[in-house]
Every structure is written in structure tokens, then in C-alpha cells.
């Protein structure tokens, strides 16, 4: 059964809900304790920091593109970071005001602007997941099919990989939107559930396609990525050290770190679909999930820059140039002082 009602004119009524629905309730003042304010503070702070860091990384990526474009991992990392940047910006616009000004939430979460931004946030979320999958596949090719790795991820195929990431992300969000399905906290279940409704608000069973898609996204893909990294770890363990390039192992560590930090928020959300809790906790859990994902976004470019040999070389070169300029500038006044001294003696 289609989740939308067909109007008399034959058109489909548009949905009025986001994939992860905002808690449509005001938090009572007596429930706003130290934990509440700590979580809100971490959420707002991490959003601001992530926006600045990912924005800086994107700017640096533009200037350093020629140095890093030979690294296919860097292409997907840049797409992932762009998604995090957009996600952070929209969280600043959407979720931060909804969190700090709870009185505006009831009207704001029902607006078309909020829904549009929420769907873009979800597209970014799935882009991060599919980027992690493609990064793992690319690493798998590097270590198991070295001869094919360059050709499979070379131009123009790498553009197809990146377009596929965006396309699948859009399809997932569109499927949720078309079927009017979203994860919603209900007081009856006391946890988040996948809720599908008709346009008139009548609850219906989740379509089989949506259930299959959610199982694939929440279980199959993460397990597949973990299996790839386990296989890669085993491959490295049994390979001779002389046949392994340290740069490839470094990139593998970076890739696994990116996947791990983003998967934490997904695990928390999985837990929230089984454990029972109150409405205040539901509000805070949504902020915790946002904070974890945003914090992971801030940590990703930092980890890459601090562990990249190329970055260290660039920084070392820049420091050497700067120090040489400082030393040369300091010698000029000394020479002038020496000449003036000689003139006074004469």
C-alpha cells in the first residue's frame, strides 16, 4: 500500500515529516538539570568547531589539490568532509535554534524550510555512510587487487564512484520521503520506532522495501565494512613488511578511524530503538547522536592532517622557508650596523 493518499485531482499529497522527527514537545524547566545543559553545550560547541574545522579543511584541500589528487582516498575524504561541513552548517541553522529556543520548536519543526533542511541533513548522513563503504572498497582493491586498483578508481571511473555515493544517498532519503516514513519517538513504545503514515496521519505498516533498506543500511553495510577491514588487517599481518608501503598502511588507519568514529553514533541510534526511555531522554539522545556525528566530522580532517606525511612535509618546507627569510632579514640590519660603525671610525 502506498503511504500517500491520492487526492481527487490525482496528485500525491506531500509528506510533512523528516526522516528523524524532532521531539514535538517543550522540555519542562524542572527536567533541565546539569546533564541536560552539558549535552546542549557539547552539541552547540561541537557544531561550531566542526563547521570551522571542516571549512578550513575544504579550503586547504583546494590549495593542496595538486599534491593530493593522486591519492584516491583523498577524493572520497574530501566528499565526506564536504558532507560534514554542510551537515554542520545546517545543524547551526536548524537544530541549534530548535535546541536553544524550545518555545519556537513546535512551529519551526512543521515549517517547509525545516523539512527541506532536515532532508539535506539526512542526505549528508547517508553520503558519509556510502563514502565510508567506497573508501573501504578502495582500500580492499589496493591490498588484494593492486593491479586493478589504479584502473578501477582512475578517471573517469572515480567520478562514477562519487556520483554513485550521492545518487544512493538521494534515493534512500527519497524512499523515506515518498513513503512518509521517519523514525519517531512514541510515548506508547517509549523508544524510537520506524513510523510510516498516510498523508492524513493514519499509521500503516512499514513497506517491505523500506524495512529491507533499513536493515541493509543499519546492519549489512556496517558489517560489510568491518569485514573488509578485518580482511585487510589479516592481509597486512601475513604480508612481508618489505612488500607493504608505509603510506598505504597510514591511509588504511585513517580510513578505519573515519569509519569507526562515525559508526559510534549509528550504534547509539540502534540501541535507542530497543531500550525504553522518557521523552526528555529522547530529546537528549537525539542531541547526543548529532553531537557524536558532528564531533566525528571535526575529528576526521584533524586526524588526516596530523597523520599525513605529505602535510608534515609541506609544513616543514614552509617553516624552513619562513626561518630562512627571518634569518636573512635579521642579517641585513646587522650588515647596515657594521657599515655605519666603520663609517664612524673613519
C-alpha positions as CSV (number, residue, x, y, z in Angstrom):
1,X,0.0,0.0,0.0
2,X,1.3,3.4,-0.9
3,X,2.0,5.6,2.2
4,X,0.5,8.6,0.5
5,X,-3.1,9.4,-0.1
6,X,-4.1,10.2,-3.6
7,X,-6.0,13.4,-3.9
8,X,-9.1,13.8,-6.1
9,X,-7.1,15.6,-8.7
10,X,-4.8,12.5,-9.0
11,X,-1.8,14.1,-7.3
12,X,0.2,12.7,-4.4
13,X,0.0,14.6,-1.2
14,X,3.5,15.7,0.0
15,X,4.8,14.3,3.3
16,X,5.2,16.7,6.3
17,X,7.8,14.9,8.3
18,X,11.6,14.4,8.4
19,X,13.3,11.0,8.4
20,X,14.3,11.5,12.1
21,X,11.5,13.5,13.6
22,X,12.2,16.3,16.1
23,X,10.6,15.9,19.5
24,X,7.5,18.0,19.3
25,X,7.3,18.9,23.0
26,X,8.6,21.5,25.3
27,X,11.1,20.3,28.0
28,X,9.8,21.2,31.5
29,X,12.1,23.5,33.4
30,X,12.4,21.0,36.3
31,X,13.9,18.5,33.9
32,X,16.6,20.8,32.7
33,X,19.4,19.6,35.0
34,X,23.2,19.7,34.8
35,X,23.3,16.8,32.4
36,X,20.8,18.5,30.1
37,X,22.8,21.7,29.9
38,X,26.1,19.8,29.5
39,X,24.7,17.9,26.5
40,X,23.3,21.0,24.9
41,X,26.7,22.8,25.5
42,X,28.6,19.9,23.9
43,X,26.2,19.9,20.9
44,X,26.4,23.6,20.2
45,X,30.2,23.7,20.8
46,X,30.9,20.7,18.6
47,X,28.7,22.1,15.8
48,X,30.6,25.4,15.8
49,X,34.0,23.7,16.0
50,X,33.1,21.1,13.3
51,X,31.9,23.9,11.0
52,X,35.2,25.8,11.4
53,X,37.5,22.7,11.1
54,X,35.8,21.1,8.1
55,X,35.5,24.5,6.4
56,X,39.3,25.0,6.9
57,X,40.0,21.5,5.6
58,X,38.0,22.2,2.4
59,X,39.9,25.5,1.8
60,X,43.2,23.7,2.4
61,X,42.1,20.9,0.1
62,X,41.5,23.4,-2.7
63,X,45.0,24.9,-2.3
64,X,46.7,21.5,-1.9
65,X,44.6,19.6,-4.5
66,X,47.6,19.1,-6.9
67,X,49.6,17.5,-4.2
68,X,46.9,15.1,-3.1
69,X,44.8,14.4,-6.1
70,X,46.9,11.3,-6.9
71,X,45.6,9.8,-3.6
72,X,42.1,8.4,-4.5
73,X,41.4,8.1,-0.7
74,X,41.7,11.9,-0.6
75,X,38.9,12.3,-3.2
76,X,36.4,10.4,-1.1
77,X,37.7,12.0,2.1
78,X,37.0,15.5,0.5
79,X,33.5,14.4,-0.5
80,X,32.9,13.1,3.0
81,X,34.2,16.3,4.6
82,X,32.0,18.4,2.3
83,X,29.0,16.4,3.6
84,X,30.1,17.0,7.2
85,X,30.5,20.7,6.5
86,X,27.0,21.0,5.0
87,X,25.6,18.9,7.9
88,X,27.3,21.2,10.5
89,X,26.1,24.4,8.8
90,X,22.5,23.1,8.7
91,X,22.7,22.0,12.3
92,X,23.7,25.5,13.2
93,X,20.7,26.8,11.3
94,X,18.2,24.1,12.2
95,X,19.0,22.1,15.3
96,X,20.9,24.7,17.4
97,X,18.0,27.2,17.3
98,X,15.5,24.3,17.9
99,X,17.6,23.3,20.9
100,X,18.3,26.7,22.5
101,X,14.8,28.1,21.8
102,X,12.5,25.3,22.6
103,X,9.5,27.6,22.6
104,X,9.9,28.0,18.8
105,X,10.3,24.3,18.1
106,X,6.6,23.4,17.7
107,X,6.1,25.9,14.9
108,X,9.6,25.6,13.4
109,X,9.7,21.8,13.0
110,X,6.5,21.9,11.0
111,X,7.7,24.5,8.5
112,X,8.7,23.6,5.0
113,X,12.1,25.2,5.5
114,X,12.9,22.9,8.5
115,X,11.8,19.9,6.5
116,X,13.9,20.8,3.5
117,X,17.0,21.3,5.7
118,X,16.3,18.1,7.6
119,X,16.2,16.1,4.3
120,X,19.5,17.7,3.3
121,X,21.0,16.7,6.6
122,X,19.9,13.1,6.0
123,X,21.4,13.1,2.5
124,X,24.7,14.2,4.1
125,X,24.3,11.5,6.7
126,X,23.9,8.7,4.1
127,X,26.7,10.3,2.0
128,X,29.0,9.8,4.9
129,X,28.0,6.1,5.2
130,X,28.4,5.4,1.5
131,X,31.7,7.3,1.4
132,X,33.0,5.0,4.1
133,X,31.9,2.0,2.1
134,X,33.6,3.2,-1.0
135,X,36.8,4.1,0.9
136,X,36.8,0.5,2.4
137,X,36.3,-1.0,-1.1
138,X,39.1,1.2,-2.5
139,X,41.5,0.0,0.3
140,X,40.4,-3.6,-0.4
141,X,41.4,-3.2,-4.0
142,X,44.8,-1.6,-3.1
143,X,45.8,-4.6,-0.9
144,X,44.1,-7.5,-2.7
145,X,43.9,-6.4,-6.3
146,X,46.8,-4.0,-6.7
147,X,46.9,-4.3,-10.5
148,X,43.2,-3.3,-10.8
149,X,43.1,-0.6,-8.1
150,X,44.5,2.1,-10.3
151,X,42.3,1.4,-13.3
152,X,39.0,0.8,-11.3
153,X,39.5,4.1,-9.4
154,X,41.1,6.1,-12.2
155,X,39.4,8.9,-14.2
156,X,36.6,8.7,-15.3
157,X,35.6,5.8,-13.0
158,X,36.3,7.7,-9.9
159,X,33.6,10.3,-10.9
160,X,31.2,7.4,-11.3
161,X,32.0,6.2,-7.8
162,X,31.5,9.7,-6.3
163,X,28.2,10.2,-8.3
164,X,27.0,6.8,-7.0
165,X,27.6,7.9,-3.4
166,X,25.4,11.0,-4.0
167,X,22.8,9.1,-6.0
168,X,22.3,6.3,-3.5
169,X,22.1,8.8,-0.6
170,X,19.4,10.8,-2.5
171,X,17.5,7.5,-3.3
172,X,17.4,6.5,0.4
173,X,16.1,9.8,1.5
174,X,13.6,9.9,-1.3
175,X,12.3,6.5,-0.5
176,X,11.7,7.5,3.1
177,X,10.1,10.8,2.0
178,X,7.9,9.1,-0.7
179,X,6.6,6.5,1.8
180,X,6.2,9.2,4.5
181,X,8.3,7.1,6.9
182,X,10.5,8.5,9.7
183,X,12.0,7.5,13.0
184,X,9.8,8.9,15.7
185,X,9.8,8.7,19.5
186,X,6.4,7.5,20.7
187,X,5.2,7.5,24.3
188,X,3.5,4.2,23.7
189,X,6.7,2.4,22.8
190,X,9.0,4.6,24.8
191,X,11.7,4.5,22.2
192,X,12.3,5.4,18.6
193,X,10.4,3.4,16.0
194,X,10.1,3.4,12.2
195,X,6.8,5.1,11.7
196,X,5.0,5.2,8.3
197,X,1.8,7.1,7.8
198,X,-0.6,8.2,5.1
199,X,-0.9,11.9,4.3
200,X,-3.9,12.1,6.6
201,X,-1.8,10.8,9.6
202,X,-3.1,7.2,9.6
203,X,-0.3,4.8,10.8
204,X,0.4,1.9,8.4
205,X,2.9,-1.0,8.5
206,X,6.3,-0.2,7.1
207,X,6.6,-1.2,3.4
208,X,8.8,-4.3,2.9
209,X,11.2,-2.3,0.7
210,X,11.7,0.3,3.5
211,X,12.3,-2.5,6.0
212,X,14.8,-4.2,3.7
213,X,16.6,-0.9,3.0
214,X,16.9,0.0,6.7
215,X,18.3,-3.5,7.5
216,X,20.9,-3.1,4.8
217,X,21.9,0.4,5.9
218,X,21.9,-0.3,9.7
219,X,23.3,-3.8,9.7
220,X,24.5,-5.1,6.3
221,X,26.7,-2.2,5.2
222,X,28.5,-1.6,8.6
223,X,29.1,-5.4,8.9
224,X,30.5,-5.5,5.3
225,X,32.8,-2.5,6.0
226,X,34.0,-4.2,9.3
227,X,34.6,-7.5,7.4
228,X,36.7,-5.6,4.8
229,X,38.9,-4.1,7.5
230,X,39.3,-7.4,9.2
231,X,40.4,-9.0,5.9
232,X,42.8,-6.1,5.4
233,X,44.2,-6.4,8.9
234,X,44.8,-10.2,8.3
235,X,46.4,-9.4,4.9
236,X,48.8,-7.0,6.4
237,X,49.6,-9.4,9.3
238,X,50.7,-12.2,6.9
239,X,52.4,-9.9,4.3
240,X,56.1,-9.3,4.4
241,X,57.0,-5.9,5.8
242,X,59.1,-5.2,2.8
243,X,56.1,-5.5,0.4
244,X,53.9,-3.0,2.4
245,X,54.3,0.7,1.8
246,X,54.0,2.6,5.0
247,X,51.9,5.3,3.3
248,X,49.3,2.7,2.3
249,X,49.1,1.4,5.9
250,X,48.8,5.0,7.1
251,X,45.9,5.6,4.8
252,X,44.3,2.3,5.9
253,X,44.5,3.6,9.6
254,X,42.9,6.9,8.5
255,X,40.1,5.1,6.7
256,X,39.3,2.8,9.6
257,X,39.4,5.7,12.1
258,X,36.9,7.7,9.9
259,X,34.6,4.7,9.8
260,X,34.9,3.9,13.5
261,X,34.1,7.4,14.8
262,X,31.0,7.7,12.5
263,X,29.7,4.3,13.4
264,X,29.5,5.2,17.1
265,X,26.5,7.4,16.6
266,X,24.8,4.7,14.5
267,X,25.3,2.2,17.3
268,X,23.8,4.6,19.8
269,X,20.8,5.0,17.5
270,X,20.4,1.3,17.1
271,X,20.3,1.0,20.9
272,X,17.7,3.7,21.1
273,X,15.3,1.5,19.0
274,X,15.2,-1.1,21.7
275,X,15.8,0.5,25.1
276,X,12.9,2.3,26.7
277,X,13.3,5.9,28.0
278,X,11.3,9.1,28.6
279,X,10.6,12.0,26.3
280,X,13.3,14.2,27.9
281,X,15.9,11.4,27.4
282,X,14.7,11.1,23.8
283,X,15.3,14.8,23.2
284,X,18.8,14.5,24.7
285,X,19.6,11.3,22.8
286,X,18.9,13.0,19.5
287,X,21.3,15.7,20.5
288,X,23.9,13.1,21.6
289,X,23.6,11.4,18.2
290,X,24.0,14.8,16.5
291,X,27.0,15.6,18.7
292,X,28.8,12.3,18.0
293,X,28.3,12.6,14.3
294,X,29.4,16.2,14.3
295,X,32.4,15.5,16.6
296,X,33.4,12.7,14.2
297,X,33.3,15.2,11.4
298,X,35.6,17.6,13.3
299,X,38.0,14.8,14.2
300,X,38.3,13.4,10.7
301,X,40.2,16.2,9.0
302,X,42.3,16.7,12.1
303,X,43.3,13.1,12.1
304,X,44.2,13.2,8.4
305,X,46.3,16.3,8.7
306,X,48.2,15.1,11.8
307,X,48.9,11.6,10.4
308,X,49.7,12.6,6.8
309,X,53.4,12.6,5.7
310,X,52.6,14.9,2.8
311,X,51.1,17.5,5.2
312,X,54.2,17.3,7.5
313,X,56.5,17.8,4.5
314,X,54.6,20.8,3.4
315,X,54.6,22.3,6.9
316,X,58.3,21.5,7.3
317,X,59.1,23.2,3.9
318,X,57.0,26.3,4.8
319,X,58.8,26.5,8.2
320,X,62.2,26.2,6.6
321,X,61.3,29.0,4.0
322,X,60.0,31.2,6.8
323,X,63.0,30.7,9.0
324,X,65.4,31.4,6.2
325,X,63.5,34.6,5.4
326,X,63.7,35.6,9.0
327,X,67.4,34.9,9.2
328,X,68.1,36.8,6.0
329,X,66.1,39.8,7.2
330,X,68.0,39.8,10.5
331,X,71.3,39.8,8.7
332,X,70.5,42.9,6.8
333,X,70.3,45.2,9.8
334,X,73.5,43.7,11.2
335,X,75.3,44.5,8.0
336,X,74.0,48.0,7.9
337,X,75.0,48.5,11.6
338,X,78.5,47.2,10.8
339,X,78.9,49.6,7.8
340,X,77.7,52.6,9.9
341,X,80.2,51.6,12.7
342,X,83.0,51.5,10.1
343,X,82.0,54.9,8.9
344,X,82.0,56.5,12.3
345,X,85.5,55.0,13.0
346,X,86.8,56.6,9.8
